[in-house]
């Protein structure tokens, strides 16, 4: 059996007050969503990662 991480990053980030959703805001030249993906990639129990994301920015 596989362990699949489901990463939901489909919010618009309205509470952050930014022009783009929170998951795409850069910290140290990297979008926040990448930090999350890297953490799951490094975890020994995770076999796959599925990302649910916005279709496009409004």
C-alpha positions, 0 to 999 in steps of 0.5 A: 500500500502507498502513502499519498500526501494530498496537498491542497493549495487551491485557496485565493489567500484573501486574508493575507491581503496580497495580490497573489495566493499565499502558496505562491508568495516567495520567501527567500526566493522560493514560493511557499508551496515549494517548501511544503512539497520539499518537506513531503518529498523528504519524508520517508513514509510518503510515496506520492504527492498529489497537489490540488491547485488553482486553475489560474490566478484571477 
